[in-house]
Amino acid sequence: MGFGAGGGNGQVDDIRKVGLASFLGALTEWYDFFLYGLAASLVFAELYFPGGNDTLALLASFATFGVGFFARPVGGVMFGNALGRMRPHKRRRGRRRATVRGAA
């Protein structure tokens, strides 16, 4: 039995939509990281870390980029784990709260 068995192509279309949405989400996220990394290397060192040593300012700028790069998956695991433990009827409100807390 394939994906389209049973009278239609609905499952294949749904899988394509999910694949496209996943691709676009990942593309947007990596583009965001690319722009932030570019700004960290060109702008943020002088803007946020003005000091005598340019090398330390650049390293501090890259450190903030690194913290964000590694903290995002950790937050996703934490919030995903917390939402997975909730009862199904409370997940809708839980997702809203997790989104608001994650954005803060």
C-alpha positions as CSV (number, residue, x, y, z in Angstrom):
1,M,0.0,0.0,0.0
2,G,1.5,3.3,-1.0
3,F,0.7,6.8,0.1
4,G,-1.9,7.4,-2.5
5,A,-3.7,4.0,-2.0
6,G,-7.3,4.2,-0.9
7,G,-8.9,6.5,-3.3
8,G,-7.0,9.7,-3.7
9,N,-3.9,11.7,-3.7
10,G,-4.7,13.6,-0.5
11,Q,-1.9,12.1,1.6
12,V,0.7,12.8,-1.0
13,D,-0.5,16.4,-1.2
14,D,-0.3,16.7,2.6
15,I,3.2,15.3,2.7
16,R,4.3,17.8,0.0
17,K,2.8,20.7,2.0
18,V,4.5,19.6,5.2
19,G,7.8,19.1,3.3
20,L,7.5,22.6,1.7
21,A,6.6,24.2,5.0
22,S,9.5,22.5,6.8
23,F,11.9,23.6,4.0
24,L,10.7,27.2,4.1
25,G,10.9,27.3,7.9
26,A,14.5,25.9,7.9
27,L,15.5,28.2,5.1
28,T,14.2,31.2,7.0
29,E,15.9,30.2,10.2
30,W,19.3,29.6,8.5
31,Y,19.0,32.9,6.6
32,D,18.4,34.6,9.9
33,F,21.5,33.0,11.3
34,F,23.4,34.0,8.2
35,L,22.4,37.6,8.5
36,Y,23.1,37.7,12.3
37,G,26.5,36.2,11.7
38,L,27.3,38.7,9.0
39,A,26.2,41.6,11.2
40,A,28.2,40.1,14.1
41,S,31.4,40.1,12.0
42,L,30.9,43.5,10.3
43,V,28.9,45.7,12.6
44,F,28.2,44.5,16.1
45,A,31.9,44.5,17.3
46,E,32.1,48.3,16.8
47,L,28.5,49.0,17.8
48,Y,28.0,47.0,21.0
49,F,31.6,46.5,22.2
50,P,33.4,49.8,21.7
51,G,36.8,49.5,23.4
52,G,40.5,49.6,22.8
53,N,40.9,46.0,21.6
54,D,39.2,45.3,18.3
55,T,40.0,41.5,18.5
56,L,38.3,41.1,21.8
57,A,35.3,43.1,20.6
58,L,35.0,40.8,17.6
59,L,35.3,37.7,19.8
60,A,32.6,39.0,22.1
61,S,30.4,39.7,19.1
62,F,30.9,36.1,17.9
63,A,30.3,34.8,21.4
64,T,26.8,36.3,21.4
65,F,26.2,34.7,18.0
66,G,27.4,31.4,19.4
67,V,25.2,31.6,22.5
68,G,22.1,32.2,20.3
69,F,23.1,29.4,17.9
70,F,23.3,26.8,20.7
71,A,20.5,28.1,23.0
72,R,17.8,27.9,20.3
73,P,17.7,24.1,20.1
74,V,18.0,23.8,23.9
75,G,14.9,26.1,24.3
76,G,13.1,24.0,21.7
77,V,13.8,20.8,23.5
78,M,12.7,22.3,26.9
79,F,9.5,23.8,25.5
80,G,8.7,20.8,23.4
81,N,9.2,18.5,26.4
82,A,7.0,20.7,28.6
83,L,4.2,20.7,26.0
84,G,4.5,17.0,25.3
85,R,3.8,16.3,29.0
86,M,0.6,18.3,29.0
87,R,-2.8,16.7,28.7
88,P,-4.3,17.1,25.2
89,H,-7.1,19.5,26.2
90,K,-4.6,21.9,27.8
91,R,-2.1,21.9,24.9
92,R,-3.7,24.7,23.0
93,R,-3.3,27.1,25.9
94,G,0.1,25.6,26.7
95,R,1.4,26.3,23.2
96,R,0.2,29.9,23.4
97,R,2.0,30.4,26.8
98,A,5.1,28.7,25.5
99,T,5.2,30.9,22.5
100,V,4.8,34.0,24.6
101,R,7.5,32.9,27.1
102,G,9.8,31.9,24.3
103,A,9.5,35.3,22.6
104,A,10.2,37.2,25.9
